[in-house]
Amino acid sequence: MAQENVWEREYRKSKLLTKENKPQSDVVRFVQFLKKEEGLIPENLSILDLGSGTGRNSFYFAEIGNKVLGLEISKTAIEIGNDNAKNAGLNVKYIKQSIGEIFPCDSESVDVVLDVTSSNSLNESEREVFLSETNRVLKSGGYFFTKALCKDGDDNAKFLIKNFPGKEKDTYIMPELGVTERVWTKDDFVQTYEKYFKILHMEKKTSYSRMNSRSYKRNFWIVYMKKA
């Protein structure tokens, strides 16, 4: 409930998040990877967008001809996403729930799952549900895109862990927001996710986020995975 309140407040009066309706460039690159490297044309697929926010990536997948379900904890974010989809005449369904709970999807019913910096706010028990549920709902050979917070080489992340520690390993409580975030070393990420998925591609990316007129360096893992 505490994390839900934080995200609802953030979507009502954003300090960090953007409410633009353009897909993240990392997601567009993932689609290009599916086309060029995997020979998968992303049309008429079933897409599950975990922590869909205002639906910028859901909107993109629906726009290119896919069936999309978004799970999102913020009522305000869902309202914005519904308005955007309705105005564009797109069919995107959103359900309000945590992604650390059982997904409202049949087993092996989803072609592509997206997690764009959403699961970093889960605690460890929720993350186990999240990973096992992602594995359950993905079809054999289905794809899993993850953008996760990276600890390796990120001095800001290490500063936050030291000065604003969370209750669990490699977590901190984001000052001014109050949201808990989990950062990953490469070894920890691989060890955790390879229990469920085959990693096809993993790279580290550095970008900058702005909050209250200040710029923060953040490292991310961009990971493409597949259900064996």
C-alpha positions as CSV (number, residue, x, y, z in Angstrom):
1,M,0.0,0.0,0.0
2,A,2.9,2.4,0.8
3,Q,4.4,2.0,-2.7
4,E,0.9,2.4,-4.3
5,N,0.4,5.8,-2.4
6,V,3.9,7.0,-3.6
7,W,3.2,6.2,-7.2
8,E,-0.3,7.6,-7.1
9,R,1.1,10.9,-5.7
10,E,3.9,10.9,-8.4
11,Y,1.4,10.5,-11.3
12,R,-0.8,13.2,-9.9
13,K,2.1,15.7,-9.4
14,S,5.2,14.3,-11.1
15,K,8.7,15.0,-9.8
16,L,10.4,12.3,-11.9
17,L,8.1,10.7,-14.3
18,T,7.2,11.9,-17.8
19,K,3.6,11.7,-19.0
20,E,4.5,11.9,-22.7
21,N,2.9,9.3,-25.0
22,K,6.0,8.4,-27.1
23,P,7.4,4.9,-26.5
24,Q,10.8,4.6,-24.8
25,S,13.6,4.4,-27.3
26,D,14.9,1.2,-25.6
27,V,11.5,-0.5,-26.3
28,V,11.6,0.6,-30.0
29,R,15.1,-0.9,-30.2
30,F,13.8,-4.1,-28.7
31,V,11.1,-4.3,-31.4
32,Q,13.8,-3.8,-34.1
33,F,15.8,-6.7,-32.5
34,L,12.8,-9.0,-32.7
35,K,12.4,-8.2,-36.4
36,K,16.0,-8.4,-37.4
37,E,17.5,-11.0,-35.1
38,E,14.6,-13.2,-34.2
39,G,12.5,-12.9,-37.4
40,L,9.4,-12.0,-35.4
41,I,7.0,-9.5,-36.9
42,P,5.3,-7.7,-33.9
43,E,1.8,-7.8,-35.2
44,N,-1.2,-9.7,-33.9
45,L,0.7,-10.6,-30.7
46,S,-0.4,-10.7,-27.1
47,I,1.6,-8.1,-25.1
48,L,1.7,-7.8,-21.3
49,D,3.0,-4.4,-20.1
50,L,3.9,-4.7,-16.4
51,G,3.8,-1.4,-14.5
52,S,2.4,0.2,-17.6
53,G,2.2,3.7,-16.2
54,T,0.3,6.1,-18.5
55,G,0.6,3.6,-21.3
56,R,3.3,5.0,-23.6
57,N,4.7,1.6,-24.5
58,S,1.3,-0.1,-24.4
59,F,0.1,2.6,-26.9
60,Y,3.0,1.9,-29.2
61,F,2.4,-1.9,-29.3
62,A,-1.3,-1.4,-29.9
63,E,-0.6,1.2,-32.6
64,I,1.4,-1.4,-34.6
65,G,-1.3,-3.9,-34.4
66,N,-1.1,-5.9,-31.2
67,K,-3.4,-6.8,-28.3
68,V,-2.2,-5.2,-25.1
69,L,-2.9,-5.6,-21.4
70,G,-1.3,-3.2,-18.9
71,L,-1.0,-3.9,-15.2
72,E,-0.6,-0.7,-13.2
73,I,-0.9,0.2,-9.5
74,S,-1.8,3.9,-10.0
75,K,-5.4,4.8,-10.8
76,T,-4.4,8.2,-12.1
77,A,-1.9,6.6,-14.6
78,I,-4.6,4.2,-15.8
79,E,-7.0,7.1,-16.4
80,I,-4.4,9.0,-18.5
81,G,-3.6,5.8,-20.4
82,N,-7.3,5.1,-21.1
83,D,-7.8,8.7,-22.4
84,N,-4.8,8.4,-24.7
85,A,-6.0,5.1,-26.1
86,K,-9.6,6.2,-26.5
87,N,-8.6,9.4,-28.3
88,A,-6.5,7.3,-30.8
89,G,-9.1,4.7,-31.2
90,L,-6.9,1.9,-29.9
91,N,-7.9,-1.1,-27.8
92,V,-5.7,-1.3,-24.8
93,K,-6.9,-2.8,-21.6
94,Y,-5.6,-1.7,-18.2
95,I,-6.1,-3.5,-14.9
96,K,-5.2,-1.9,-11.5
97,Q,-3.0,-4.2,-9.5
98,S,0.5,-4.8,-8.3
99,I,2.8,-6.7,-10.6
100,G,3.9,-8.6,-7.5
101,E,0.6,-10.5,-7.4
102,I,-0.9,-13.3,-9.6
103,F,-1.4,-12.0,-13.1
104,P,-4.9,-12.1,-14.5
105,C,-3.7,-14.1,-17.6
106,D,-4.0,-17.7,-18.7
107,S,-0.8,-19.8,-18.7
108,E,1.2,-19.6,-21.9
109,S,-1.1,-16.9,-23.4
110,V,1.4,-14.0,-23.9
111,D,3.9,-13.5,-26.6
112,V,5.9,-10.5,-25.2
113,V,6.2,-9.2,-21.6
114,L,7.6,-5.7,-20.9
115,D,9.1,-4.6,-17.6
116,V,10.4,-1.0,-18.0
117,T,11.9,-0.1,-14.6
118,S,8.8,-1.3,-12.8
119,S,9.8,-4.3,-10.9
120,N,12.6,-2.4,-9.2
121,S,10.0,-1.3,-6.6
122,L,9.0,-4.8,-5.6
123,N,10.3,-6.5,-2.4
124,E,11.9,-9.9,-2.7
125,S,8.8,-12.0,-2.0
126,E,6.8,-9.9,-4.6
127,R,9.7,-10.3,-7.1
128,E,9.5,-14.1,-6.8
129,V,5.8,-14.0,-7.7
130,F,6.6,-11.5,-10.5
131,L,9.2,-13.8,-12.1
132,S,7.3,-17.0,-11.7
133,E,4.1,-15.4,-13.1
134,T,6.0,-13.9,-16.0
135,N,7.3,-17.4,-16.8
136,R,3.9,-18.9,-16.4
137,V,2.0,-16.6,-18.8
138,L,4.7,-16.4,-21.5
139,K,4.3,-18.8,-24.4
140,S,7.1,-21.2,-25.1
141,G,9.6,-19.1,-27.0
142,G,8.0,-15.9,-25.8
143,Y,10.1,-12.8,-25.1
144,F,10.7,-10.8,-22.0
145,F,12.1,-7.2,-22.2
146,T,13.5,-5.7,-19.0
147,K,15.0,-2.4,-18.2
148,A,16.5,-2.6,-14.6
149,L,18.5,-0.3,-12.4
150,C,22.2,-1.1,-12.5
151,K,24.6,-0.9,-9.5
152,D,27.8,-1.5,-11.4
153,G,29.7,1.7,-12.0
154,D,26.9,3.9,-10.6
155,D,28.3,6.0,-7.8
156,N,24.9,7.7,-7.2
157,A,23.2,4.3,-6.6
158,K,26.0,3.4,-4.1
159,F,25.5,6.7,-2.4
160,L,21.8,6.2,-2.0
161,I,22.3,2.6,-0.7
162,K,24.7,4.0,2.0
163,N,22.7,7.0,3.0
164,F,19.1,6.0,2.4
165,P,19.2,2.2,2.8
166,G,16.1,0.0,2.2
167,K,15.3,-3.1,4.2
168,E,16.6,-5.6,1.6
169,K,19.8,-6.2,-0.3
170,D,20.9,-3.4,-2.7
171,T,17.8,-1.3,-2.1
172,Y,17.4,2.4,-1.1
173,I,14.5,4.7,-0.4
174,M,14.5,7.4,-3.0
175,P,14.7,10.8,-1.2
176,E,11.9,13.3,-2.0
177,L,9.8,10.5,-3.5
178,G,9.8,7.8,-0.8
179,V,9.8,5.0,-3.3
180,T,12.0,1.9,-2.6
181,E,14.2,0.9,-5.5
182,R,16.4,-2.2,-6.1
183,V,19.6,-2.0,-8.1
184,W,21.4,-4.9,-9.7
185,T,25.0,-6.0,-10.3
186,K,25.4,-8.0,-13.5
187,D,26.1,-11.2,-11.6
188,D,23.0,-10.8,-9.3
189,F,20.7,-10.1,-12.2
190,V,22.0,-13.1,-14.3
191,Q,21.8,-15.4,-11.3
192,T,18.2,-14.4,-10.5
193,Y,16.7,-14.2,-14.0
194,E,18.4,-17.2,-15.5
195,K,16.4,-19.5,-13.2
196,Y,13.5,-18.7,-15.4
197,F,14.7,-17.3,-18.8
198,K,17.4,-17.5,-21.4
199,I,19.3,-14.2,-21.7
200,L,19.7,-13.2,-25.3
201,H,21.2,-9.7,-24.9
202,M,22.4,-7.7,-22.0
203,E,23.9,-4.2,-22.1
204,K,24.6,-1.4,-19.7
205,K,23.2,2.0,-20.5
206,T,23.9,5.4,-18.8
207,S,21.3,8.2,-18.9
208,Y,20.3,11.2,-16.8
209,S,17.0,11.8,-15.0
210,R,15.9,15.2,-13.8
211,M,14.1,15.9,-10.5
212,N,13.5,19.3,-9.0
213,S,15.7,21.0,-11.6
214,R,18.6,18.6,-10.7
215,S,20.1,16.0,-13.0
216,Y,20.9,12.5,-11.7
217,K,23.1,10.0,-13.5
218,R,21.6,6.5,-13.6
219,N,22.9,3.3,-15.0
220,F,20.5,0.7,-16.4
221,W,20.6,-2.9,-17.6
222,I,18.8,-3.4,-20.9
223,V,18.0,-7.1,-21.2
224,Y,16.3,-9.2,-23.8
225,M,15.2,-12.7,-22.6
226,K,13.3,-15.7,-24.0
227,K,11.3,-18.5,-22.4
228,A,12.9,-21.7,-23.3
